[in-house]
């Protein structure tokens, strides 16, 4: 955005560089519609300081070729830069999302934290030498001792000989085990230990089937009807949200819970297209509201959410800023 506005007019002012100061910001895939986003474009060290606003607008819009459009340009001041950057403006969003059965979409996971480089002492040649010396002096059996793959400590339930691994083994895998191992499995699961090897295998397989059949069935709630969807959306007006830092930005922002409000809901609609439910709605929200998370819930990190209220998965299709209420 900064380059689309600043680059075309920088030569006109014969400046050294430019800086963009906008009122808020959105994700890269979000369009700003309506009256647009108030901004100040700063030209650093200009040799020329006065140009007609119409000439600047024409230059920017022509170079942008439809990607952006600016209007109402005028001279600004440093105090206005502060006001634009610090104004907590409410925003109206127009959002479209698709409704899916609960459990269809994967639960979002936070991005891994960026590791901090250890710039302290001991990272040079002397430090590495000290580390290698310390490793060579570590006594066997200490907490830092590495365990080889053949040691008992490294064995887990995926080992076919583990008595608790019967659930994950088929008939062929059980047949490869020794009778003593099959007996140990039967003893672990309180089964009879007598009989030949084929009998023990059959007994363990029957036990596995009984165990699996006893697991509770996962019931997926049916998708709500269109009237219920619209009524639920309209009921969001005045709702206070508790929003934990979204998974998509958790790697660069403090992990905390923020309270934000949905102020108004308008123009809710829902329709079925090719056997899928698509919903559109306009939400006017408090500054700093994570709107996408308000819809899909972010795995429960935003509460309440549209997905949670409808007992369904919500996949955002597109999101537009309909208006920035900076008056």
Phi and psi in degrees as a GROMACS rama.xvg file:
@    title "Ramachandran Plot"
@    xaxis  label "Phi"
@    yaxis  label "Psi"
@TYPE xy
-60.2089  -44.2182  UNK-2
-69.3136  -36.1083  UNK-3
-63.033  -30.2054  UNK-4
-94.0065  -44.0105  UNK-5
-79.2  -39.5479  UNK-6
-61.682  -43.6054  UNK-7
-64.7177  -29.2995  UNK-8
-102.161  -9.23517  UNK-9
-58.946  -43.9403  UNK-10
-65.065  -28.6616  UNK-11
-65.2331  -34.4068  UNK-12
-91.8879  -6.17034  UNK-13
53.4944  43.326  UNK-14
-92.5478  171.343  UNK-15
-87.7637  -33.9681  UNK-16
-163.958  176.014  UNK-17
-138.335  157.662  UNK-18
-137.045  143.2  UNK-19
-109.903  130.284  UNK-20
-123.74  106.814  UNK-21
-113.898  159.326  UNK-22
-85.5686  97.5489  UNK-23
77.2811  -177.292  UNK-24
-158.837  159.767  UNK-25
-131.61  174.587  UNK-26
-64.4515  159.955  UNK-27
-65.7556  -22.8805  UNK-28
-94.8145  11.5445  UNK-29
-105.689  127.708  UNK-30
-90.4487  148.988  UNK-31
-107.886  110.019  UNK-32
-105.593  -155.022  UNK-33
62.3361  -129.839  UNK-34
-84.4015  0.609229  UNK-35
86.0301  -175.971  UNK-36
-108.152  121.505  UNK-37
-59.6958  138.102  UNK-38
-152.812  163.751  UNK-39
-126.828  129.338  UNK-40
-104.136  121.009  UNK-41
-101.453  127.335  UNK-42
-102.202  121.892  UNK-43
-89.4387  131.492  UNK-44
52.3166  56.807  UNK-45
-76.0574  140.728  UNK-46
-85.7001  -20.754  UNK-47
-126.05  133.239  UNK-48
-115.045  -9.57414  UNK-49
-133.98  123.31  UNK-50
-142.22  148.213  UNK-51
-62.3004  135.687  UNK-52
-60.7707  -37.3593  UNK-53
-62.3712  -36.2478  UNK-54
-67.6806  -39.3347  UNK-55
-65.5691  -45.1279  UNK-56
-61.253  -43.4177  UNK-57
-63.5288  -40.5151  UNK-58
-65.1294  -44.2639  UNK-59
-67.3097  -47.9215  UNK-60
-66.2147  -35.854  UNK-61
-67.288  -42.7507  UNK-62
-70.1102  -32.3509  UNK-63
-72.4852  -24.2615  UNK-64
53.3708  45.0908  UNK-65
91.3294  -10.7311  UNK-66
-70.013  -37.0593  UNK-67
-141.15  167.914  UNK-68
-146.773  130.557  UNK-69
-114.357  152.765  UNK-70
-153.24  174.064  UNK-71
56.8387  36.1342  UNK-72
-74.8891  148.911  UNK-73
-160.864  173.217  UNK-74
-69.171  148.712  UNK-75
-129.05  178.617  UNK-76
-132.682  166.944  UNK-77
-65.2335  -35.6224  UNK-78
-66.0146  -30.53  UNK-79
-70.8591  -30.8269  UNK-80
-60.4643  -45.2108  UNK-81
-63.1225  -42.5477  UNK-82
-63.93  -42.7089  UNK-83
-65.8604  -41.8865  UNK-84
-74.5865  -27.2394  UNK-85
-100.966  -4.91787  UNK-86
-77.2184  118.35  UNK-87
-82.9598  77.2511  UNK-88
-78.8724  138.258  UNK-89
-70.5716  154.144  UNK-90
-135.185  147.379  UNK-91
-106.418  132.258  UNK-92
-119.226  138.494  UNK-93
-106.198  122.628  UNK-94
-131.773  141.728  UNK-95
-119.855  132.784  UNK-96
-142.538  160.399  UNK-97
-108.927  139.577  UNK-98
-97.3927  131.085  UNK-99
-130.703  157.019  UNK-100
-58.8287  144.527  UNK-101
-59.8954  131.575  UNK-102
95.2863  -1.20684  UNK-103
-71.7586  -44.1485  UNK-104
-87.9897  145.937  UNK-105
-68.2668  148.611  UNK-106
-71.2101  125.845  UNK-107
-64.8232  142.764  UNK-108
-118.706  141.266  UNK-109
-61.5848  146.178  UNK-110
-66.2805  147.826  UNK-111
-62.7224  143.582  UNK-112
-65.8094  142.751  UNK-113
-72.6024  121.792  UNK-114
-69.2232  141.03  UNK-115
-88.5734  132.577  UNK-116
-70.5121  137.441  UNK-117
-81.8438  103.355  UNK-118
-100.705  12.0757  UNK-119
-77.5979  -170.311  UNK-120
-72.7339  161.082  UNK-121
89.184  8.37798  UNK-122
-97.277  -4.14577  UNK-123
-85.8079  -163.023  UNK-124
-63.3959  -39.2558  UNK-125
-66.9227  -39.102  UNK-126
-65.3139  -41.5749  UNK-127
-65.2554  -37.4237  UNK-128
-64.2009  -39.3837  UNK-129
-66.3696  -37.2237  UNK-130
-65.2879  -45.2042  UNK-131
-65.0738  -34.3682  UNK-132
-67.2816  -39.9919  UNK-133
-65.8753  -38.2693  UNK-134
-64.5396  -39.2529  UNK-135
-70.1829  -22.6289  UNK-136
-93.3516  -1.51698  UNK-137
-69.9912  122.777  UNK-138
-68.5103  149.905  UNK-139
-64.0293  140.631  UNK-140
88.1267  -2.51905  UNK-141
-74.4564  166.496  UNK-142
-59.0135  -24.526  UNK-143
-88.9138  -2.48208  UNK-144
-68.2022  130.636  UNK-145
-79.665  142.941  UNK-146
-103.141  131.292  UNK-147
-77.3153  163.222  UNK-148
-67.0497  -18.9038  UNK-149
-91.3467  -2.09042  UNK-150
-83.3346  157.891  UNK-151
-60.9681  -30.7371  UNK-152
-65.1334  -27.1089  UNK-153
-88.8474  -6.33348  UNK-154
-79.6019  140.841  UNK-155
-134.655  -169.598  UNK-156
-69.0791  -11.1363  UNK-157
-77.8559  -11.034  UNK-158
-69.5785  126.11  UNK-159
-58.3155  -26.3418  UNK-160
-80.5881  -7.14779  UNK-161
-69.2698  127.093  UNK-162
-58.5556  -24.9634  UNK-163
-87.9681  1.69487  UNK-164
-92.8046  9.02482  UNK-165
-61.1137  -31.9134  UNK-166
-63.8405  -32.2413  UNK-167
-95.411  8.97875  UNK-168
-111.674  141.613  UNK-169
-96.0519  -177.96  UNK-170
-62.2122  -40.5695  UNK-171
-64.9195  -40.4669  UNK-172
-67.8083  -38.9482  UNK-173
-66.7135  -35.885  UNK-174
-65.781  -23.9741  UNK-175
-78.5113  -14.7626  UNK-176
-78.8836  157.186  UNK-177
-75.563  157.498  UNK-178
-60.7961  -38.1496  UNK-179
-61.1511  -36.4832  UNK-180
-70.1514  -38.4463  UNK-181
-65.3583  -39.8994  UNK-182
-61.5966  -41.1625  UNK-183
-63.4779  -38.1072  UNK-184
-64.9974  -45.4826  UNK-185
-60.2978  -41.0465  UNK-186
-64.6874  -38.6268  UNK-187
-63.1443  -35.1599  UNK-188
-102.018  18.3925  UNK-189
58.3195  41.5889  UNK-190
-106.51  160.82  UNK-191
-62.7177  140.524  UNK-192
-102.266  -2.00175  UNK-193
-88.0223  161.331  UNK-194
113.611  170.549  UNK-195
-75.7255  174.262  UNK-196
-61.3433  -46.1617  UNK-197
-60.3815  -34.9521  UNK-198
-66.5418  -40.7696  UNK-199
-63.3474  -40.522  UNK-200
-62.305  -45.6981  UNK-201
-62.9129  -39.1261  UNK-202
-63.6012  -41.6837  UNK-203
-68.1748  -38.5513  UNK-204
-65.4473  -41.8159  UNK-205
-63.3243  -38.4736  UNK-206
-64.0623  -39.4921  UNK-207
-63.5993  -43.3737  UNK-208
-62.5483  -40.8209  UNK-209
-65.0424  -38.3572  UNK-210
-66.4577  -43.9007  UNK-211
-68.5514  -38.3366  UNK-212
-68.4404  -19.8143  UNK-213
-85.4041  -4.96949  UNK-214
-71.5225  142.447  UNK-215
-66.4951  139.399  UNK-216
-76.4054  134.241  UNK-217
-81.1244  118.06  UNK-218
-100.48  120.384  UNK-219
-92.9803  120.896  UNK-220
-61.8665  143.448  UNK-221
-68.3239  154.338  UNK-222
-67.8612  140.924  UNK-223
-69.6797  159.847  UNK-224
-76.6995  169.245  UNK-225
-63.6229  -38.2056  UNK-226
-64.8024  -39.9043  UNK-227
-64.5467  -39.1676  UNK-228
-61.0099  -48.0911  UNK-229
-66.4603  -40.9736  UNK-230
-63.431  -38.6683  UNK-231
-65.6761  -42.5349  UNK-232
-64.1749  -45.471  UNK-233
-62.5554  -28.4032  UNK-234
-75.2809  -6.44427  UNK-235
-72.8491  -19.8696  UNK-236
-57.3766  126.306  UNK-237
85.6658  2.73963  UNK-238
-77.3216  136.159  UNK-239
-96.1144  124.187  UNK-240
-97.95  144.066  UNK-241
-108.087  112.207  UNK-242
-118.166  110.5  UNK-243
-76.2543  148.239  UNK-244
-45.8628  122.795  UNK-245
-59.3453  151.163  UNK-246
-60.4021  -31.6956  UNK-247
-72.1112  -17.1432  UNK-248
-123.924  7.13219  UNK-249
-64.2316  -20.8398  UNK-250
-78.0153  -12.1054  UNK-251
-131.618  4.54635  UNK-252
-131.763  154.502  UNK-253
-61.6083  137.383  UNK-254
-83.2093  99.745  UNK-255
-151.954  168.293  UNK-256
-101.042  127.47  UNK-257
-113.939  140.157  UNK-258
-100.86  127.37  UNK-259
-136.142  157.276  UNK-260
-117.904  141.447  UNK-261
-91.4054  113.47  UNK-262
-85.8496  -43.2144  UNK-263
-142.691  151.463  UNK-264
-127.937  133.577  UNK-265
-145.654  155.715  UNK-266
53.6688  48.8551  UNK-267
-76.8283  137.722  UNK-268
-150.06  149.8  UNK-269
-144.708  139.163  UNK-270
-148.705  158.739  UNK-271
-101.922  121.635  UNK-272
-125.728  118.508  UNK-273
52.6933  47.3616  UNK-274
65.6456  17.5059  UNK-275
-123.025  147.392  UNK-276
-95.6752  123.417  UNK-277
-117.078  138.014  UNK-278
-127.674  140.756  UNK-279
-127.996  144.434  UNK-280
-157.947  152.272  UNK-281
-109.685  124.192  UNK-282
-117.361  128.957  UNK-283
-99.7262  119.397  UNK-284
-124.604  158.177  UNK-285
-64.916  151.333  UNK-286
-57.0786  134.759  UNK-287
90.926  6.34861  UNK-288
-75.8789  133.703  UNK-289
-84.5733  100.126  UNK-290
-74.9889  -41.395  UNK-291
-59.7065  -42.2013  UNK-292
-67.9907  -28.6828  UNK-293
-61.6686  -30.2998  UNK-294
-83.3046  -57.6857  UNK-295
-91.1158  -9.83732  UNK-296
85.4984  -17.1483  UNK-297
54.929  45.3683  UNK-298
66.3294  27.4141  UNK-299
94.2788  0.991663  UNK-300
-78.0969  -20.9366  UNK-301
-109.761  127.494  UNK-302
-143.884  127.544  UNK-303
-75.9929  165.57  UNK-304
-135.396  163.427  UNK-305
-62.8441  -41.8851  UNK-306
-60.5217  -42.547  UNK-307
-67.4908  -39.9554  UNK-308
-68.7752  -31.8502  UNK-309
-94.0532  -4.17775  UNK-310
52.7133  49.5493  UNK-311
-150.004  165.283  UNK-312
-88.365  139.159  UNK-313
-121.136  123.719  UNK-314
-111.359  115.903  UNK-315
-69.0296  126.982  UNK-316
-91.7562  -49.7419  UNK-317
-155.255  159.698  UNK-318
-142.676  128.26  UNK-319
-121.587  143.767  UNK-320
-82.9162  110.311  UNK-321
-77.3475  -32.6654  UNK-322
-165.643  147.127  UNK-323
-111.655  115.399  UNK-324
-88.0205  81.5985  UNK-325
-105.641  11.5632  UNK-326
